[in-house]
Structure formats: C-alpha cells, structure tokens
Amino acid sequence: MIDQKELDDIDRQLINMVQLDFPLDSRPFRTLGEQIGVSEEAVISHLKKLTELGAIRRIGPIIDTRKIGGFSTLIAMRVPEHEIGKVAMQINGFDEVSHNYLRPGTYNLWFTVSARSKSRLLEILSEIKKTGYPFLDLPVERMFKIGVRFRV
C-alpha cells in the first residue's frame, strides 16, 4: 500500500488522467504536461516514480481480442508454492499471456491467454499442460464490463 504522503499534486493529477483519458497522439506525455502545466520530462519522471511505487503497473491499450478475430481464456492453475516462480516464468514466456497473478486458494496462479487463432490458443494450453500441474480453462461465456476510475 502506498502512503498518500508519497504522492504530490502532479502525481495525483496524472493518476486521475491516465486511467481513461490518455491522449492518443505522437507525444502523449507532452500533451499531458500541457494539460497540467508541467514539462513532458516532468510527466515522464512522475510516471516512472509512480511505476516504481507500484501505483501504476502499466500504461497501454486494452484490446477486445474477440472483436479482432482472436480467442482468449482465463486460466486458474494449481501450483505448489515452491514451484510458483518457475511456473510463472514459463507462463510469462508466452507473448499471449497477460494478467498473471497469485491468488489465495487451491487454484493459486491465474492468468489470461489471448491468441490470434483457436489453434494457437490450443497450442499454448497444450504447452501449459506439460508443466504437469492441473488447471481450469475458464473461457468467457458472457462479458460483464464495468468502468472503474479511482480518484486520488
């Protein structure tokens, strides 16, 4: 948990802005700086700080794989604690894997696989099966999308 005292006004403004209003232009950090009255370099410096603090994990698009003809699924995997690091590295070796995280419970390693084709998705699942650890393949049946915006 980040201590709010570690964040200044610029940090707070940037966190609020980049969540849903990230500028789509060739110099987005300059544009953000212009909007809050600081330099492009200051924006980059603040965003690096926020990333190091863990307030921001990444800045990037969220693509609806299905709308571009791809396939995706959520995987819940049961991995012994002493093997988590090794298995997570294997899983992260696939470019198609995102959102790999630990959760408490029997199935403790959860991640999303998004592939360009059904055959590529099945190929990845086949490779994951070779780890020897059981997993649940949990494809989307119905999407419930919510918008979340944190104000700091």
FILUMTOR-978801 format. One line per field, with one value per residue: residue in one letter; residue number from 1; y, z, x of N, C-alpha, C, O in turn. Coordinates in steps of 0.05 Angstrom, whole numbers, plus 5000, padded with zeros to 4 digits. Each point is the difference from the previous one (the first is absolute). Layout:
residues N
aa: [A | ...]
i: [NUM | ...]
nv: [Y | ...]
nw: [Z | ...]
nu: [X | ...]
cav: [Y | ...]
caw: [Z | ...]
cau: [X | ...]
cv: [Y | ...]
cw: [Z | ...]
cu: [X | ...]
ov: [Y | ...]
ow: [Z | ...]
ou: [X | ...]
END
This chain:
residues 152
aa: [M | I | D | Q | K | E | L | D | D | I | D | R | Q | L | I | N | M | V | Q | L | D | F | P | L | D | S | R | P | F | R | T | L | G | E | Q | I | G | V | S | E | E | A | V | I | S | H | L | K | K | L | T | E | L | G | A | I | R | R | I | G | P | I | I | D | T | R | K | I | G | G | F | S | T | L | I | A | M | R | V | P | E | H | E | I | G | K | V | A | M | Q | I | N | G | F | D | E | V | S | H | N | Y | L | R | P | G | T | Y | N | L | W | F | T | V | S | A | R | S | K | S | R | L | L | E | I | L | S | E | I | K | K | T | G | Y | P | F | L | D | L | P | V | E | R | M | F | K | I | G | V | R | F | R | V]
i: [1 | 2 | 3 | 4 | 5 | 6 | 7 | 8 | 9 | 10 | 11 | 12 | 13 | 14 | 15 | 16 | 17 | 18 | 19 | 20 | 21 | 22 | 23 | 24 | 25 | 26 | 27 | 28 | 29 | 30 | 31 | 32 | 33 | 34 | 35 | 36 | 37 | 38 | 39 | 40 | 41 | 42 | 43 | 44 | 45 | 46 | 47 | 48 | 49 | 50 | 51 | 52 | 53 | 54 | 55 | 56 | 57 | 58 | 59 | 60 | 61 | 62 | 63 | 64 | 65 | 66 | 67 | 68 | 69 | 70 | 71 | 72 | 73 | 74 | 75 | 76 | 77 | 78 | 79 | 80 | 81 | 82 | 83 | 84 | 85 | 86 | 87 | 88 | 89 | 90 | 91 | 92 | 93 | 94 | 95 | 96 | 97 | 98 | 99 | 100 | 101 | 102 | 103 | 104 | 105 | 106 | 107 | 108 | 109 | 110 | 111 | 112 | 113 | 114 | 115 | 116 | 117 | 118 | 119 | 120 | 121 | 122 | 123 | 124 | 125 | 126 | 127 | 128 | 129 | 130 | 131 | 132 | 133 | 134 | 135 | 136 | 137 | 138 | 139 | 140 | 141 | 142 | 143 | 144 | 145 | 146 | 147 | 148 | 149 | 150 | 151 | 152]
nv: [4976 | 5016 | 5009 | 5001 | 4984 | 4957 | 5003 | 5004 | 5044 | 5009 | 4993 | 5030 | 5038 | 4998 | 5002 | 5040 | 5020 | 4989 | 5016 | 5043 | 5022 | 4955 | 5031 | 5010 | 5001 | 5030 | 5030 | 4956 | 4983 | 4997 | 4966 | 4960 | 4993 | 4988 | 4955 | 4982 | 5004 | 4963 | 4999 | 5008 | 5033 | 5040 | 5015 | 5014 | 5043 | 5032 | 5009 | 5027 | 5044 | 5024 | 5011 | 5036 | 5038 | 5002 | 5041 | 5000 | 4981 | 5018 | 5006 | 4996 | 4988 | 5017 | 4964 | 5023 | 4976 | 5000 | 5036 | 4979 | 4987 | 5030 | 4984 | 4996 | 5003 | 4986 | 5017 | 4961 | 5024 | 4956 | 5038 | 4962 | 5000 | 4958 | 4993 | 5015 | 5001 | 4961 | 4987 | 5018 | 4982 | 4962 | 5001 | 5010 | 4957 | 4994 | 4998 | 4957 | 4997 | 4992 | 5041 | 5005 | 4971 | 5023 | 4956 | 5027 | 4971 | 4978 | 5022 | 4982 | 4967 | 5044 | 4977 | 5038 | 4976 | 5024 | 4978 | 4995 | 4967 | 4988 | 5004 | 5043 | 5013 | 4986 | 5027 | 5038 | 5000 | 5000 | 5040 | 5023 | 4986 | 5022 | 5034 | 4988 | 5042 | 4984 | 4987 | 5042 | 4971 | 5039 | 4967 | 5032 | 5008 | 5019 | 5024 | 4997 | 5025 | 4997 | 5033 | 4993 | 5022 | 4992 | 5006 | 5022]
nw: [5000 | 4967 | 5011 | 5020 | 5039 | 4992 | 5015 | 4961 | 5008 | 5002 | 5038 | 5033 | 4998 | 5014 | 5044 | 5020 | 4998 | 5027 | 5037 | 5003 | 5026 | 5001 | 5011 | 4975 | 5024 | 4967 | 5012 | 4999 | 4993 | 4957 | 4974 | 5006 | 4978 | 4957 | 4996 | 5001 | 4956 | 4976 | 5020 | 4958 | 4996 | 4999 | 4960 | 4968 | 5004 | 4985 | 4956 | 4988 | 5005 | 4970 | 4966 | 4999 | 4993 | 4955 | 5001 | 4986 | 4986 | 4991 | 4968 | 5005 | 4959 | 4995 | 4996 | 4973 | 5033 | 5034 | 5026 | 5026 | 5020 | 5033 | 5016 | 5022 | 5025 | 5023 | 5013 | 5006 | 5019 | 4990 | 5024 | 4992 | 5043 | 5014 | 4992 | 5039 | 5033 | 5022 | 5033 | 5040 | 5021 | 5024 | 5040 | 5035 | 5007 | 5025 | 4957 | 4992 | 5017 | 5018 | 5012 | 4990 | 5011 | 5033 | 5003 | 5027 | 5025 | 4999 | 4990 | 4996 | 4970 | 5008 | 4969 | 4985 | 4984 | 4985 | 4983 | 4979 | 5026 | 4976 | 4956 | 4985 | 4991 | 4962 | 4965 | 4995 | 4982 | 4956 | 4980 | 4993 | 4964 | 4966 | 5005 | 4974 | 4984 | 5039 | 4966 | 5016 | 4975 | 5005 | 4971 | 4973 | 5039 | 5038 | 4963 | 5033 | 4968 | 5020 | 5011 | 4988 | 5031 | 4993 | 5034 | 4973]
nu: [5017 | 4974 | 5043 | 4960 | 5015 | 4990 | 4957 | 5021 | 5006 | 5044 | 5023 | 4994 | 5025 | 5042 | 5008 | 4999 | 5040 | 5034 | 4981 | 4991 | 5029 | 5004 | 5031 | 4965 | 5038 | 5008 | 4970 | 4996 | 5041 | 5011 | 4986 | 5020 | 5039 | 4996 | 4994 | 5041 | 5008 | 4996 | 5040 | 5013 | 5031 | 4982 | 4984 | 5028 | 5014 | 4973 | 5001 | 5034 | 4998 | 4976 | 5026 | 5027 | 4976 | 5004 | 5018 | 5043 | 4962 | 4960 | 5030 | 4956 | 5012 | 4959 | 5026 | 4971 | 5019 | 4971 | 5007 | 5030 | 4962 | 5002 | 5039 | 4961 | 5037 | 4964 | 5039 | 4978 | 5032 | 5001 | 5008 | 5023 | 4986 | 5005 | 4956 | 4985 | 5030 | 5007 | 4973 | 5007 | 5035 | 4992 | 4980 | 5027 | 5008 | 4964 | 5014 | 4995 | 5042 | 4959 | 5012 | 5043 | 4968 | 5020 | 4991 | 4976 | 5023 | 4961 | 4962 | 5041 | 4996 | 5003 | 4976 | 5018 | 4966 | 5035 | 4965 | 5039 | 5018 | 4965 | 5006 | 4993 | 4958 | 4981 | 5010 | 4977 | 4959 | 5003 | 5004 | 4963 | 4977 | 5020 | 4972 | 4965 | 5003 | 4983 | 4974 | 4995 | 4977 | 5020 | 4988 | 5017 | 4979 | 5018 | 4995 | 5031 | 4982 | 5039 | 4971 | 5043 | 4977 | 5043 | 4973 | 5029]
cav: [5024 | 5025 | 5021 | 5024 | 5022 | 4997 | 5011 | 5029 | 5007 | 4992 | 4971 | 4995 | 5008 | 4981 | 4975 | 5005 | 5005 | 4978 | 4977 | 4999 | 5022 | 5001 | 5012 | 4983 | 5016 | 4992 | 5008 | 5000 | 5011 | 5029 | 5008 | 4999 | 5022 | 5025 | 5001 | 5006 | 5021 | 4991 | 4991 | 4972 | 4986 | 4998 | 4979 | 4974 | 4995 | 4993 | 4974 | 4980 | 4999 | 4986 | 4971 | 4989 | 4997 | 4980 | 5013 | 4994 | 4976 | 5004 | 5018 | 4988 | 4996 | 4975 | 4992 | 4978 | 4979 | 4988 | 5018 | 5000 | 4973 | 4983 | 4983 | 5002 | 4985 | 5003 | 4975 | 4998 | 4977 | 4991 | 4996 | 5001 | 5026 | 5000 | 4999 | 5022 | 5016 | 4986 | 4997 | 5027 | 5008 | 4986 | 5011 | 5027 | 4997 | 5002 | 5027 | 5001 | 4999 | 5025 | 4999 | 4976 | 5008 | 4980 | 5003 | 4979 | 4978 | 4977 | 5009 | 5024 | 5015 | 5007 | 5017 | 5001 | 4993 | 5011 | 4991 | 5009 | 4980 | 4978 | 4980 | 5010 | 4998 | 4971 | 4994 | 5011 | 4983 | 4975 | 5005 | 5005 | 4974 | 4986 | 5007 | 4979 | 5010 | 5002 | 5027 | 5003 | 5017 | 5015 | 5020 | 5018 | 4992 | 5024 | 5022 | 5021 | 5020 | 5023 | 5020 | 5008 | 5023 | 5007 | 5028 | 5003]
caw: [5000 | 4997 | 5019 | 4985 | 5003 | 4980 | 4975 | 4999 | 4983 | 4972 | 5000 | 5002 | 4975 | 4979 | 5005 | 4992 | 4971 | 4982 | 5002 | 4978 | 4981 | 4990 | 4973 | 4977 | 4981 | 4998 | 5024 | 5021 | 5025 | 4996 | 5002 | 5028 | 5014 | 4992 | 5014 | 5028 | 5004 | 5005 | 4976 | 4992 | 5017 | 5027 | 4999 | 4998 | 5026 | 5019 | 4994 | 5008 | 5029 | 5006 | 4992 | 5020 | 5024 | 4996 | 4996 | 4972 | 4991 | 4972 | 4984 | 4974 | 4991 | 5006 | 4974 | 5001 | 4982 | 4984 | 4979 | 4978 | 4989 | 5017 | 5020 | 5026 | 5023 | 5027 | 5011 | 5028 | 5002 | 5027 | 5000 | 5027 | 5006 | 4994 | 4971 | 4988 | 4984 | 4975 | 4982 | 4991 | 4979 | 4976 | 4990 | 4990 | 4975 | 4977 | 4995 | 5001 | 5028 | 5015 | 5026 | 5015 | 5028 | 5021 | 5017 | 5021 | 4994 | 4987 | 4974 | 5010 | 4979 | 4981 | 4978 | 4975 | 4975 | 4977 | 4976 | 4974 | 4988 | 5018 | 5000 | 5016 | 5028 | 5008 | 5002 | 5026 | 5021 | 4999 | 5013 | 5029 | 5011 | 5004 | 5026 | 5018 | 5021 | 4990 | 4997 | 4991 | 4977 | 5006 | 4979 | 5005 | 4989 | 4997 | 5010 | 5016 | 5000 | 5017 | 4999 | 5027 | 5000 | 5027 | 5004 | 5022]
cau: [4983 | 5016 | 4993 | 4991 | 5019 | 5021 | 4990 | 4996 | 4977 | 5004 | 4995 | 4971 | 4987 | 5008 | 4986 | 4972 | 4998 | 5008 | 4982 | 4980 | 5003 | 5028 | 4999 | 5008 | 5014 | 5028 | 5015 | 4979 | 5010 | 5000 | 4971 | 4992 | 5014 | 4986 | 4974 | 5003 | 5019 | 5027 | 5014 | 4999 | 5020 | 4988 | 4980 | 5014 | 5013 | 4979 | 4989 | 5021 | 4997 | 4975 | 5004 | 5018 | 4985 | 4979 | 4974 | 4993 | 5013 | 5006 | 4983 | 4997 | 4972 | 4986 | 4989 | 4980 | 5011 | 4978 | 4992 | 5020 | 5001 | 5017 | 4987 | 5013 | 4989 | 5012 | 5010 | 5006 | 5019 | 5008 | 5029 | 5012 | 5013 | 5028 | 5004 | 4986 | 5019 | 5008 | 4977 | 4992 | 5019 | 4992 | 4975 | 5005 | 5015 | 4982 | 4991 | 4970 | 4991 | 4999 | 4987 | 5008 | 5002 | 4995 | 4976 | 4998 | 4981 | 5011 | 5011 | 5014 | 5013 | 4979 | 5010 | 4984 | 5014 | 4986 | 5014 | 4990 | 4983 | 4993 | 5022 | 5023 | 4992 | 5002 | 5029 | 5010 | 4989 | 5014 | 5026 | 4995 | 4994 | 5026 | 5012 | 4991 | 4982 | 4973 | 4989 | 4972 | 4997 | 4975 | 4995 | 4978 | 4974 | 4985 | 5017 | 4988 | 5021 | 4995 | 5021 | 5010 | 5018 | 5008 | 5007 | 5019]
cv: [5025 | 5020 | 5025 | 5023 | 4998 | 5012 | 5030 | 5006 | 4991 | 4970 | 4994 | 5007 | 4980 | 4973 | 5003 | 5002 | 4975 | 4977 | 4998 | 5021 | 5003 | 5011 | 4981 | 5018 | 4992 | 5008 | 5002 | 5012 | 5031 | 5011 | 5000 | 5023 | 5026 | 5002 | 5007 | 5020 | 4992 | 4990 | 4971 | 4983 | 4996 | 4978 | 4972 | 4993 | 4991 | 4973 | 4977 | 4995 | 4984 | 4970 | 4987 | 4995 | 4978 | 5012 | 4996 | 4975 | 5003 | 5020 | 4987 | 4994 | 4973 | 4993 | 4978 | 4980 | 4989 | 5019 | 5002 | 4972 | 4980 | 4984 | 5003 | 4984 | 5008 | 4973 | 5003 | 4974 | 4994 | 4993 | 5000 | 5025 | 5000 | 5000 | 5025 | 5017 | 4988 | 4999 | 5027 | 5010 | 4985 | 5012 | 5028 | 5000 | 5001 | 5029 | 5004 | 5000 | 5028 | 4995 | 4975 | 5009 | 4977 | 5007 | 4979 | 4978 | 4977 | 5006 | 5028 | 5017 | 5005 | 5018 | 4998 | 4993 | 5011 | 4993 | 5009 | 4980 | 4979 | 4979 | 5010 | 4998 | 4971 | 4991 | 5009 | 4984 | 4973 | 5003 | 5004 | 4973 | 4985 | 5007 | 4978 | 5009 | 5004 | 5029 | 4998 | 5020 | 5013 | 5021 | 5017 | 4989 | 5025 | 5022 | 5020 | 5021 | 5023 | 5020 | 5008 | 5022 | 5007 | 5029 | 5001 | 5030]
cw: [5000 | 5020 | 4983 | 5002 | 4979 | 4973 | 5002 | 4981 | 4971 | 4998 | 5000 | 4974 | 4978 | 5004 | 4991 | 4969 | 4983 | 5001 | 4976 | 4979 | 4989 | 4971 | 4978 | 4979 | 5001 | 5024 | 5024 | 5026 | 4999 | 5003 | 5028 | 5016 | 4994 | 5015 | 5029 | 5006 | 5008 | 4974 | 4995 | 5017 | 5028 | 5001 | 5000 | 5026 | 5021 | 4995 | 5006 | 5030 | 5009 | 4993 | 5021 | 5027 | 4998 | 4997 | 4972 | 4992 | 4971 | 4988 | 4973 | 4994 | 5012 | 4975 | 5005 | 4979 | 4981 | 4977 | 4978 | 4990 | 5016 | 5020 | 5027 | 5020 | 5025 | 5009 | 5030 | 5004 | 5029 | 4999 | 5029 | 5004 | 4992 | 4969 | 4986 | 4983 | 4974 | 4980 | 4989 | 4978 | 4974 | 4987 | 4988 | 4974 | 4975 | 4997 | 5004 | 5029 | 5012 | 5027 | 5016 | 5029 | 5019 | 5014 | 5021 | 4991 | 4986 | 4973 | 5005 | 4978 | 4978 | 4978 | 4976 | 4977 | 4977 | 4975 | 4975 | 4988 | 5021 | 5001 | 5016 | 5030 | 5010 | 5002 | 5026 | 5023 | 5002 | 5013 | 5030 | 5014 | 5007 | 5026 | 5020 | 5022 | 4989 | 4997 | 4989 | 4976 | 5003 | 4979 | 5007 | 4987 | 4995 | 5013 | 5016 | 5005 | 5018 | 4997 | 5028 | 4997 | 5029 | 5001 | 5024 | 5005]
cu: [5018 | 4989 | 4993 | 5019 | 5023 | 4991 | 4996 | 4976 | 5003 | 4995 | 4970 | 4986 | 5006 | 4985 | 4971 | 4997 | 5005 | 4981 | 4981 | 5004 | 5028 | 4999 | 5011 | 5013 | 5030 | 5017 | 4981 | 5010 | 5002 | 4972 | 4990 | 5013 | 4986 | 4974 | 5003 | 5022 | 5028 | 5013 | 4995 | 5019 | 4990 | 4979 | 5013 | 5013 | 4979 | 4988 | 5020 | 4998 | 4976 | 5002 | 5018 | 4986 | 4978 | 4972 | 4989 | 5016 | 5009 | 4981 | 4999 | 4971 | 4990 | 4985 | 4980 | 5007 | 4978 | 4993 | 5020 | 5005 | 5017 | 4983 | 5015 | 4986 | 5015 | 5009 | 5005 | 5016 | 5007 | 5030 | 5010 | 5016 | 5029 | 5006 | 4988 | 5018 | 5007 | 4977 | 4991 | 5019 | 4993 | 4976 | 5006 | 5017 | 4983 | 4992 | 4970 | 4989 | 5000 | 4987 | 5007 | 5004 | 4993 | 4974 | 5001 | 4981 | 5014 | 5012 | 5012 | 5013 | 4979 | 5012 | 4981 | 5018 | 4982 | 5017 | 4986 | 4980 | 4994 | 5022 | 5024 | 4993 | 5002 | 5029 | 5012 | 4990 | 5014 | 5028 | 4998 | 4995 | 5026 | 5014 | 4993 | 4981 | 4972 | 4991 | 4972 | 5001 | 4972 | 4994 | 4976 | 4975 | 4983 | 5016 | 4983 | 5022 | 4992 | 5022 | 5007 | 5019 | 5005 | 5008 | 5019 | 5006]
ov: [5002 | 5004 | 5009 | 5017 | 5020 | 5004 | 5010 | 4982 | 4992 | 4991 | 4984 | 4985 | 4992 | 4989 | 4982 | 4991 | 4995 | 4982 | 4978 | 4998 | 5022 | 4990 | 4988 | 5006 | 4983 | 4989 | 5021 | 5013 | 5013 | 5020 | 5019 | 5013 | 5017 | 5023 | 5012 | 5007 | 5014 | 4997 | 4984 | 4978 | 4979 | 4984 | 4983 | 4977 | 4982 | 4984 | 4979 | 4978 | 4982 | 4983 | 4977 | 4981 | 4991 | 4985 | 4998 | 4999 | 4992 | 5005 | 4997 | 5004 | 4982 | 5014 | 4980 | 5003 | 4996 | 4990 | 5011 | 4995 | 4978 | 5001 | 5004 | 4992 | 5010 | 4981 | 5019 | 4979 | 5019 | 4980 | 5018 | 5010 | 5020 | 5004 | 5003 | 5007 | 5013 | 5005 | 5002 | 5012 | 5012 | 5004 | 5006 | 5020 | 5004 | 5013 | 5022 | 5002 | 5015 | 4979 | 4988 | 5017 | 4980 | 5023 | 4979 | 5006 | 5001 | 4993 | 5019 | 5023 | 4981 | 5018 | 4981 | 5008 | 4993 | 5008 | 5005 | 5007 | 4997 | 4990 | 4983 | 4994 | 4995 | 4984 | 4986 | 4993 | 4989 | 4982 | 4990 | 4996 | 4983 | 4987 | 4997 | 4983 | 5009 | 5018 | 4980 | 5022 | 4987 | 5024 | 4992 | 4991 | 5001 | 4998 | 5009 | 4996 | 5010 | 4992 | 5006 | 4999 | 5007 | 5009 | 4991 | 5007]
ow: [5016 | 5003 | 4984 | 4983 | 4995 | 4983 | 5019 | 4989 | 4988 | 4981 | 4984 | 4990 | 4985 | 4980 | 4987 | 4989 | 4981 | 4982 | 4989 | 4979 | 4995 | 4984 | 5004 | 4980 | 5016 | 5004 | 5010 | 5014 | 5020 | 5013 | 5009 | 5016 | 5018 | 5008 | 5012 | 5023 | 5015 | 4980 | 5017 | 5009 | 5012 | 5019 | 5015 | 5009 | 5016 | 5018 | 5009 | 5010 | 5017 | 5014 | 5009 | 5014 | 5021 | 4998 | 4995 | 5003 | 4992 | 5010 | 4986 | 5017 | 5006 | 4992 | 5014 | 4976 | 4976 | 4978 | 4978 | 4987 | 4991 | 5000 | 5000 | 4997 | 4999 | 4998 | 5009 | 4992 | 5016 | 4989 | 5015 | 4982 | 4990 | 4992 | 4976 | 4977 | 4979 | 4977 | 4977 | 4981 | 4978 | 4976 | 4978 | 4987 | 4978 | 5019 | 5005 | 5003 | 4996 | 5005 | 5011 | 5007 | 4992 | 5004 | 4996 | 4984 | 4995 | 4994 | 5004 | 5006 | 4988 | 5006 | 4998 | 4998 | 4998 | 4998 | 4999 | 4983 | 5020 | 5021 | 5014 | 5016 | 5022 | 5017 | 5013 | 5018 | 5021 | 5014 | 5015 | 5022 | 5018 | 5009 | 5020 | 5017 | 4977 | 5014 | 4989 | 5003 | 4999 | 5005 | 5015 | 4977 | 4980 | 5022 | 4991 | 5017 | 4998 | 4993 | 5017 | 4984 | 5015 | 4984 | 5022 | 5017]
ou: [5019 | 4976 | 5016 | 5001 | 5013 | 5017 | 4989 | 4988 | 4980 | 4988 | 4991 | 4983 | 4982 | 4990 | 4989 | 4980 | 4986 | 5002 | 4997 | 4988 | 5009 | 4985 | 5021 | 4987 | 5008 | 5021 | 4994 | 4984 | 4996 | 4995 | 4987 | 4986 | 4997 | 4992 | 4981 | 5005 | 5013 | 4986 | 4992 | 4993 | 5004 | 4999 | 4992 | 4998 | 5005 | 4995 | 4991 | 5001 | 5001 | 4988 | 4994 | 5005 | 4990 | 4981 | 4976 | 5024 | 5022 | 4979 | 5020 | 4983 | 5015 | 4981 | 5006 | 4994 | 5006 | 4993 | 4994 | 5020 | 5006 | 4976 | 5024 | 4977 | 5022 | 4985 | 5012 | 4991 | 5002 | 5008 | 4993 | 5013 | 5010 | 5023 | 5003 | 4993 | 5000 | 5004 | 4993 | 4991 | 5002 | 4999 | 4989 | 5003 | 5010 | 4990 | 4991 | 4976 | 5020 | 4989 | 4982 | 5016 | 4988 | 4994 | 5012 | 4981 | 5024 | 5022 | 4985 | 5008 | 4990 | 5016 | 4984 | 5023 | 4977 | 5023 | 4976 | 4984 | 5014 | 5006 | 5013 | 5017 | 5010 | 5007 | 5016 | 5015 | 5004 | 5009 | 5016 | 5009 | 5001 | 5018 | 5014 | 4991 | 4997 | 5009 | 4991 | 5011 | 4980 | 5003 | 4982 | 5000 | 4985 | 5009 | 4979 | 5017 | 4978 | 5023 | 4983 | 5019 | 4982 | 5016 | 4994 | 5016]
END
